Amino acid sequence: MYYEKGFKTPEEALRRAKRLVELYFEENWKPGMDYGTVKAMYTMYGEDPVIFSDNNENVKFSAWNYAEQIAMPIVFRLELKNAPTQRIYQLIIKFVAEKHIDQKLPSTELPYLVHLSNVAMEILVAAQHSKDFNLDFALKVALLHDVMEDTSVTSEEISFIFGDAVLESVLSLTKNSNLPKEERMMDSLKRIKRKRHEVWAIKMADRITNLQPPPKDWTMKKRNEYVEEAILIYGHLHTGNPYLADRLKAMIEDYKGYDRNTFFRDPEEITAAIPEKSMGKIASMKSWKNLPINKPKRIDISLHFTDAQYSKLTRGLIPEQMEDKWFIFCEKDWLYFHRSWTGYGLFKGQLIKEGDGYLIKEFWAERDHKKYTVEDDNNDRETISFLIARGLLGIDVGDMYADKNIKSGVDSIKSWSLFGNLLFTSQGLDLSKEMRSALFGVAVGNAMGVPVEYKSREDLKINPITDMVGYGTYNLPPGTFSDDSSLTFCLAEAQVDGYDLQKAADNFIAWKDTNFWTPLGSVFDIGITTGKAIQRLKEGIQPDLAGGMEESENGNGSLMRILPLLFYIKDMPVNDRFQVIREVSSITHRHIRSVIACFYYLEFARLILEGKEKSEIYFHLQDQVISFLNSMSIDPIEISPFDRLLKQDIAKVPEDKIHSTGYVIHTLEAGIWCLLTTNSYQSAVLKAVNLGEDTDTNGAVTGGLAGLLYGFNSIPADWAGRLARRNDIEDLAIRLGLSTRR
């Protein structure tokens, strides 16, 4: 009885028993065996083991029955594993043909399989025009993308056969039928954008395939809505795959040929329909979907602006993402305020020149209850004033608004619904998802590199790391992280109840002496400079003076663990950010070169957190970092080692010129290079680890940024699932997230 052998619950015993049956299939299946053969082998293997619980007689299990149940899907899963691309296509096209067997293409007698194969064809061609494109993964998702929405296939079945990464991608492409119809597409796009770029490509391929001559029974309204959706898809996803973006744009333009009245926007507006990045652009009516106020009500107000403020007001506000909530533009001195989700116009007001400035004496608010349910004029005065101050003039009035209006969790939710990032970007927003992405990004990347630490690049060219493996250098199981992650978690713990430098130092000591935050209960790897610094901490040296100051002590030991500090410093002025980074780096590495490396890394991470694109961040930092370091009167000799990052395009540096030693400059350069030259978490981390030498730190430093950039769901589920202490890391991310909201 498994329950009596140390399992905490009958359910835990049941999960283990099922896994034992699955392992039997995995170990005994050979290519060419059908499921009947393997099932027969299992049932001939001794008597049928049965488990049950003394506390719950209803929890029973027959291994034979379970083998009967899973034989077909698990053999399918095993056939897919390591199969060539052609075989993957053959297996899955048969699977979906059976699932969609009674489904026809709309308004035709053709089987729905035609659509799925056409989407797969677009993906096959796109793969030939795309870098770092995982074709096998993309084919699986492309062929399965409608199976959850249109058939009786369950999420459990998809997960069991194809894995959680495929399931989560298919779910992102599946519209939520519980939402109002007009919200479903936007909700799906929001979820797709959290996935790897192959999923973005599949959504574009799906719409490309569907932009055929519209069915004759479609009304003009239906045709208009359909092409408008295509513009929406293009606007949100075009950066995910340039080849398919061009295809989609061309198909949208062609669509007008089926009926000129169908296409109610000029094709040149497509690229501006919903831009991925809109910072710095002047908003216009064409920048975003907008609908006029239906039932306007005039409301008195008195707002005064200088000429300089008038210039800011006329630039408007183009949302970078739907969480920004508002689109604001100025036309002929009228300000128009629209919700970004629906395009509904809620307010408008005229800027009137008076003396040496401008004023707004009155504005109009929507009173159509279907579009806007508020009827309180004072509330509307407060809302439009906040939008102008925070959204257009950049005045941080968030604290004033919060002190007056946010008294409970319900108030917080209502305020988020109204203002989104305008109110919560710099305070109060739960960042536990981002923290989860960062912590797992570091730890998974770190664990990928542990088994091959010190391996040469040449060795890894012959036998590259392609999956999470174990043993190797330290003879430890898959998913074991090293000092990089342990000290990252130690620093994160020191921020849970408010930033505490001494607590961070104490945690480092506890890690070395009592195995705090070790993966398996013991320390197996520690850098020389870090070890010496911890000894000085134990001798009573204050934390910010404990680190090594010699030029020879510029290893990557502070860079590898610095990422959690992002969530404490992200909203500070740059001088304060630098000083806090200096003291945290100095616990182990006090030389200015190590401090600058940590500063650059966290500035890159901070801009990722703001939603900026990686190449944009890279070139932006070239100006900003040099300017700031010069303003701090830092010796140019200490800035010059960063020249490849600050004065060149490191993405164009060939691999043989990228170093992967434990020197902090090498590690930082390698991490940024891997991030800029790949398009997914998986490819970035694999590229970093296969550079060789200090593989665990290269994986951690690259993985931290890639986790933030692509999100937790971009990390292969089987990698994250094998990570040591996964549940503890999840808990730490939640606790750290909650601490930022206090």
N, C-alpha and C positions, 0 to 999 in steps of 0.2 A: 504494500500500500504506500504509494509515493507520499501521501499526506503525512504519514508517520515518520518519514525519513528527512525531516528538516524543512519541508515546504511550509510557508506561513499560512497558505490558504488552499482549499481544494482547487480553486481556479488556477493557482500557480502550478500545482501538480499536473493539472490537465494540460496546461500549455507545454509543460516539459514533456509529457507523454506524447503529445502530438508531434513535437519537434523530433523526438526519437524515431518516430515512424518516417517522418520526412527525411531524416538523415539516412535511414536505411535505403530509401529510394535513391538518394543522391550518391551514396557510396556504391550501390550495386548496378545502377543503370549504365548501360553502354550504348553508344550510338547505334541506331538500327533497331533497338528493342522497342516494341510497342508497349502500351500501358498494360495490356492483358498479360503479357509475359512477366513483367515486373511484379504485377499484383499477385500472380500465381506463385512466384518465387517467395513473396512475403508470407502468404497464407500457409505455405509448406514449412515455414520456419518456426517449429515448435508450437506450443499451445498458445491460444489467444490470451495475451496479457490483458487484465482488466483492473482498473483502479477505481476506488470509491472512497468516500470520506466517512469516518465514524460519526462526524457531526452533521453530515448532510447526505443521506442515502440517495438523493436524487442526482448527485454529481457522480455519474458513472461513465466509464469509457471502455470501448472495445477497440483495441488496436486493429483488428481485422476489418471491422466496419469502417474505421477511419481510413485505412489503406484503400478500401473499395471506393470511398468517397473522393479521395484526392489523387488516385492513380493517374487519371487522364490529365488533369491540370498540371500535376507536378512533372509528368513526362514532357508535356508541352513546354513547361518552364525550362527543363533541362535541355531540350532540343534547341531552344533559343539561345542558351548560354554558349558563348563563343562561336555561334553560327556565323557564316559569312553573310554579307548584306543580302545577297540574292535569296538565301534560304530564309532569312528573317522575313523578307517580303512575302515569300510563298506561304510560310506558316501563318502569318497574321492576316493576309488577304483571305485565306480560307476561313479563319476564325471569324472575321467580321462579316464575311459572306453569309455564314450560317446565322449570325446574330441579327443581321439586317434582312433576312431572307424574304420577308413579306413587304418590305418597304420599297416604294418607287420614288423616282425623282418627281418633284412636284410638276403637275400638269403633263406628265408623260407616262408611258408604260415601261420605261427603262428601269432596271434595277438600281437601287441606291448605291450599289457597289461602284457604279460608273463615277459618281462624285468622289468617293473615297480614293479610287485609283488615280483620278485626275489631281487631287490634292497631293498625293504621294509623288506623282510625276513632277509637279512644281518643286517639291522638296528635293527630289533627285537632281534636278537641273540646278537649283539654287546652291546645292552643296558644291557643285563644280565651280561656282563663282564666289565662294565664301571661305574665309579663313577660320580656322578653329571651329569647324562645324561638325558636330557629332551626328553623322548621317544615320547610324543605326538607331540611336535614341530617337531622332526626329521622325524616322519612318514609323517606328512603333506608335508614337503619339499621333502622327498624321492619320494613320489608318484607323486608330481607335478614337479619334477626337469626338465623334458623335455617338459613340456606343453607350455612354451613360445617359445622354439626353433622349435617345430615340429607342432604346431597347431595354430589356429587363436585366441586363448585366449589372451586377452589384459592384460596389467599390471593393468589397472583400475579394471578389474573384479577380479583379484587375490587379489588386495589390499582390495577391498570392502568385499569380502567373508572371506579371510584368514588373513588379516591384513598386515601392512607394513613390519613387521619383516620377515614373510614368503615370501613376494614379493621380498624383497631385497636379501634374501638367494637364491631364485630361479633364480633371475637375475645374481647373482654371478656364478651360475652353467651353465648359458646360454652363449654360445660363441658369441662373437661380429662379426657378418657377414660382417661388414664394414672393418674389418682388413684383411690384407693378411692372407691366410690360415695358414702359418707357425707361425704366431704370436698369433693365437686365444687361443690355450691352455695355453700359458704362461700368457696371459692377464687374462684369467678366474682364473687360480691358484692364481694370485696376488690378485684378488678380493675376492676369497674364503678365503684367509689367513687373511682377515680383519674381517671375520665373526666368530661366535661362533664355538666351536669344533664339534658340531653335523654336521655342514655343511661340515667340512673337512671329517668327517666319511662318509657322503653320497657320496662324490666324490670318495673316495676309494671303497665304496661298489659298485658304478656304474661300476668302472673299473674291480673289482673282478668278477662281473656278466658277463662282456663282454669278459673276458679272457677265452673263450671257444675255441674249435678247430676252426681255421680260415676258412672262406669260401674258397671253392676250387678255386674260380676264383680270389682270391687275389694273386697279384704278390709278389715275394720275397721282393721287396722294400716296398710294403705296409705292409707286416708282420713285417719287421724290424722297420718301423716307428711306428707301433702300440705298440710293446713291448717297444720301446724307450720312447714313451709317458707314458707308465705305470711306467717305472723307474723314469721319471720326476715327476709324481704324487706322487709316494712313497717318493722320496727325499724331496719334499716340505711339504707333509702332514703327514708323519708317526708319528710325535709327537702328532698329534691331537687325535688319538685313537689307543693305542698300540695293542689292539686285532685285529682290522681290518688291521693295518699295517702288522702284522704277516701273516694274511690271504693273503694280497696282495703280499707280498714278496714270499710266497709259490706258489701262482698262477703264478707269473712271472717265477719262476724256473720251474714249471710244463709245462709252455708254450713251452719250448724248446723241450719237448717230442713230440710235434706235427710235428716238422721238425727241426733237429739239426742245419741246416743252418739259421733258423729263428733267433736264439738267438746268436747275434754276440758279446756279452760280457760275461765274466765269471760271474756266479750268485753271487760270493762273492763281485763283484764290486757294487752290487745294493745298499748296505748300504752306500757306499761312493759316489754314483752317484751325488746326490746334497744334501749334509748334511745340516741339519737345522742350526747348529751352527758350525763354522769352525775355530774360533779364536784359535790360538796356534798350529794348525796342520800344518805340512809341506806339501806343495802342490806337487802333482805329476801328471803325465799325466792321471792317473785314477781318480783324484779328481773331475773332471768336464768334461762335454762334450767338445771336442775340434776337430777342423778340420784344416788341414794344409793350409799354404799359397798357393794360386793357381798360382799367377803371381808375384813372388818376384822381387823387385827392390833393388839393393845395394845402400846404402847411407852412406857417411863418417860421422863419429862423433868422439869425443874424451871425454870419461868419465872415471875418475879415482876413485878408491875405495880402502879403507884400508882393511886389513884382517878381522877386526871386521865387516865392512860393507859387505864384501863378505859373511860372515856367514848369515847375514840378507837377502841378495839377494837370496841365495839358498833356503830359506824357502818358497819363493813365496807368493802368495796371493790367498786364496780361498774366493770367495764372500759369505757373510752371507745371502744376499738377492739380488734380481735382480737389485735393485737400486745401487748396488755397481759397476755394469757395466763391471768390468774386472776380468778375471781369468789369473793368471800369475804363471808359474811353471818353475823350473830349472832342466835340465837333461843333464848330462855330460858337465856342465859348459855353456850350451846354455840356455838363457832366452827366453821363449815363451810367447807372449802376445795375449790373446784371449778375444773376447767380450763374456760376460756371457750370453746374450740373445740367441745368435745364435751359439756360439762355434767357430765362424770364427777366424782363426789366422790372425792377422794384422801386427805384428812385431816379429822379432826374432834377437837376437844378442849374440855373444860369449864373455864370460869372459875369458880374457887371463892373465895368471900370468906374472908379470913383476916387478922385484925388490922386494920391500917390500909391494906390493899391487897388485891390479888387474886393468885392463882397458878394455873398449869396444871401438874398433877402427872403427867399422862399424856395420851396422845392415841392415836387409832386411825388406821392407814394401810391403804390398799387393797393387797390382795395377789392380786387377780385379774389374771393376766398379760395378759389381753386388754385391760385398761384401764390398767395401770400395771406396767411391767416391772422397776422397782427392788425389790430385796429387802434392801437394806442399811439397818438401823435407824439407824446413825449418820448416814448420808446423809439420811435422812428427818428426823432431829432438826435437822440443819443447814438443811434446806430450809424446814421450818415456822418455825424461828427467823428465817430471813431474811424470809419472807413477812410475819411479824408485825412485825418491826422496820422493814422498808422499806415494805411495802405498807399497813400499818395505822397505824403510829406515825410514819412519815415520817422515820425515822432513816437517814441515808445510810451504809449499811454496804457499799455496792457495792465500794469500793476494797479493804476487808478481804476480801470474798468473792473478788474477782478475784485478789488477791495469792496467796491460798491455792489457788484452784481452776483458774484459767485460765493454763495454761502453753503452750498451742499454739492454732493455728487451729481444730483439732477441738474443743478444750475450749471455745473461744469460741462455736462453733456449737451445741454441746450446751447451754451456759449460756443462749444466746439462746432455744433451743427451750423450756427450762424456765421462764425468768423474763421473757423479752421486755423490754418497756420498763421494768419494775421495776428491772432491773439496768443496762440500757444507755442509758436516757434521758439521763443526764448524763455518760457516758463511754463511749468505745470503739466506738460505733455508726457504721457507715459512712454518712455523710450525702451521698455524692456525687450521689445522685438529687435530693435537695433543692437541692444546689448547682447542679446542671444546670438545674433548674427556675428557680432564681433568676437565674442568669447569662443563660440564653436568654430568660427573661421580660423582663429589662432590655433586652437587645440587640434582640430582635424588636420590642418596643414602641418603642424608640429609632429603629430603621430605618423603621418605619411612618411616623414623623413627619418624618424628614429631608427628603423631597421637598417638603413643604408648610410648612416652617418659615417663620414670619413671615406666613403667610396669615391673613387675618381670619376670624373666626367666620362672618361674613356670607357670605364667598366659599365657605367650606366647607359652608354650608347649601345652597348652589346646586350645588356639585360636591363632595360628601363623599367622604372616603376610605373605601372598602369592601374594599379588598384591598391587598396589598403592591405598590406601584408604584415607579418610579424617576424619575431626572432631576429635573425641577422646579427647586427653589431652587438646588441646587448642581450640577445636570446630572450626576448620578452614578447608576449602575445600581441596580436594585432590590436590597434587602438590605444596602445600605451603612449602617453605623452611624456615629455621630459621637463627639464627645469624651465624652459621657455614658458610653457603653459602654467606650471606650478606657481611661478613667481608672478605671472599675469593674474592668476586667481588670488594670490596673496594681496596684490595691490588692489584688486577689485573689492576684496573683503574690507580693506581699510577705508573704503568710500561708502560702505553700506549705511553707516550711521553718521555720515558727514565726513568729509575729507580729514584724514589724520595721518600726518607724516610719520609720527612716532609709531602708530599702530602698524603702518606698512613695514617699518623696520623690524618691529617685534614679530610680525608675521614671517618675514624672511628668516629670522633666527629660528622660529618655530618650524619652518620648513626644513632647515638643515639639521636641527637637533632632534625634533620629535616627529618628523615626516608629515607635517601639516600640508595638506593639499598635494600629496604625492599620489600617483595613479594607483600604485599597488602596495603602498605601505613602506616604501624605502626610497631614499635618494640614490640615484644611480649615475647622475651626471651633474657636474657643477663646474663653472668656469673658474679659472685661477683668480682673476680680478674680483669676481663676485665672492669667492670663498674668503679672500683676504678682507674684503669690506665687511662681511658678516662677522668675522672675528673681531674687527675693530668696533663694530656695534656692540658686541658682547662685552667689550672692555670699557664701554661707557661713552665712546665717541658719539657726538650728536649726529643724527642721520644725514643731514646735508653736508657733513664734513667727512663722512666715512669712506666715500668712494675714492678710487685711485685717480691721481692727478697727473701721472706721467704720460707722455705721448705714447709709450709702449702699452698703456692700459686702455687703449681705445678699441676693445673688443665690442661685440654686439650685445653684451649682457644687459644693458639698460634699454636699448631699442627693442629687444625681443619681448619685453614685458610691459611696455609703456602704454599700450592702447586703451586700457580702461580709464586712464586719466582724461581721455577725450570728453567723457560725459560729465566731468566736473568743471573743466575749463572752457567748454565750447562757447559760452556766451560772455566770457570775460574780454576786456580790452586786450589787444595783442601784447602789450608790455607785461600785463599780469599773467597772461598765458605763458609767456616765455619764462618768467620768474618761477612759476609753479613747476613747469617742466624741468627747469634747472635743478630745483631742490629734489625732485623725485628721481631724476637720473643720477644725481649725486649720491644717493644712498649707496650705489655701487660703482658708478662711473662719473667722476667729477670733471674730467677734462672737457674743455669747451667744444671739442670736436664731437664728442658723444652727445653733448647737450644739443648742439645744432642738428645733429642727425635725428634726435627725438623730436625736436621742434618741427623740422620739415615733415616728418612722418605724420605727426598729429595735425599739422595744418592741412595736409593732403586728406587725412581722414575727416577733418571737420568740414571740408568742402564737399566730400562725398555725402556726409550727413545732411548737408543743405540741398542735396539733389543735383549737384552739378556733374557734368560729364567728365570722364577721366582725362581726356586730352586737354580740355578746357582748363581743368585744374592744374595740369602740369605746366602749361605755358603761363597761366596766371601767377603761379608761385615763383616763376623765374624773376618777374619784376618785384613782386611783393617781398619775397624772402631777402633778396639782395638789398633792397631798400631798407628793410627793417634792420638787418644785421649791421649795415653801415651806420644807421642811426644810433645803434647801441655801441658804436666805436669798437667793434670787435676787430681784432687784428686781421687784416686781409690775408695774411699767410694761413690763418685758420679757416678762412672762407674758401680759399682756392682749391682745397681737396674736393669741394662740391661742384667744381666747374662743369663736369659732365651733366649734372642735373640742372644747374642754374644757367648755363650758357649754351648748351647743345641740345639737340633732340635725341635723347638717349634711346628712344624707340628705334632709331635707325642704326644704332651701334650693333655690329654683328655679334653673334653669341660667343665667338672665341675671344672677344674683348671684354666680356662680362665676367667678373671674378666672383667666386663663391666661397671665399675663406671666411674666417670669423672676424675679420676687420670690419668695423662698423660702417665705413664708407662702402665697402664691397657689398655688405648685406643690404644696405639701403638701396644702392643702385640696382642690385639684382631684383629686389622686390618691386621697385617701380618699373623696371624693364619688363618683368614678367607680366605685371598688370596691364601695361600699355600695349603689349604685343599679343594679347589673347582676348577672348570675348566671353569667358565664363569662369566661375570659381574653379571648376575641375581642371580646365586646361591651364589656368594660371598656376595652381599649386603643383600640378604634375611637371610643368616646365621648371618651376623653382627647385623642386626636389631633384630632378634629373640633371641639374647643373653640377651636382656632386659636392663633395667636401662637407661644409657645415649644413647638411641637408635638413636637419630638424629645425634650425633657426631660419633658414631660407624659406622653408614651408610655413613656419609660424608667421613671419613678418609679411610674406606675400598673402597668406591666407587671411590674416586679419583685415587687410584692406579689401581683398576680394569678397570676404563675407559681408562687409558693410556695403560694398558696391552692388552686389548681386542679390543679397538677402539670404536668410537661412535656408529657404527652400531650394536655393541653387546648389547647396552642398549635397552631394550624392547621399541619399538616405541610408544606403548600406554602410557608407563611411561613418556618418554621424552615429548610426545605430551601434557600431562596434566600439565606439569611443569609451574608454574607461571613465567611470564616474559620471556618465551622461546625466543622470537624474540630479546629481549634486550641482552640475554646471547649469542645468535648467533652473534650479532653485536659486542659484547665485544671480543669474540674469534677472529673475523676477524681483529678488530683494534689492538689487542695485537699481532696477527700474523704479520701484516704489520709493526709494530714497530720494530720487531726483524730483519727486512731486511734493515733498514736504516743505 
